[in-house]
Amino acid sequence: MKKVAIAALIAAAASTAAYAGTIDPVVIEPEVIIEEAASSSSAGLVVLLLLVAVVAAASS
């Protein structure tokens, strides 16, 4: 009985593997790249003020 069950299991596995593939073309969706907006000019002003503060502290 075990041999019959094993044979049936192997036959079932082999028959499902035969239909596992597809002939449809593979559809690859394009990758969405989100680009952050450029920083505003106020951020550049903050960096400039920090640089001036560091230079002033270093010269003291």
N, C-alpha and C positions, 0 to 999 in steps of 0.2 A: 504494500500500500504506500509505503514511503517513496518507493521508486516512481510510482505513478504520480504522486504529488510533486516530487522534484521535477519530473519530466514536464508536468503541466506548468509549473512555475517557470522553468527555463523557456518553454514554448511561448508563454505569455510575455516574458521579458524580451525575447527575441522579436516577437511580432510588434511590440510597442516601439522598439528601437528602430524598426524599419520605417515607421511613419513619423519619426521625431523631426525630421528636417522639413523645410518648406522651400518652394520654388519662387516665392515672392521676393522681390528685391528688398534688401535691407534699407530701412529708412533711418537715416541719422539726422537728428534734429540739430540745427546750428546752435553753437554755444553762445549764450547771451553774455556779453561783457558790459558791465555797468561801470561807466567812467564817472568818477566824482567830479563835481564842478570845481573850477579853479578857485583858489581862495581869494577872498576879497582884499582890497588894498589896506584895510584896517589891520589885517594880520601882519602885513609887511611893516606897518607903522609900529606895531607892538615889538617886533623883532628889532627894528632900528632903535627904539627907545631902550630896550634891554641892552643892546650893544653899547649905546652911549653911557648907560649907567655902569656897565662893567668897566669901560675905559676910564670913566671918571673915578671909580673906586680904585682902580689899579694905579692911577696917577697920583692919588692922595698919599 
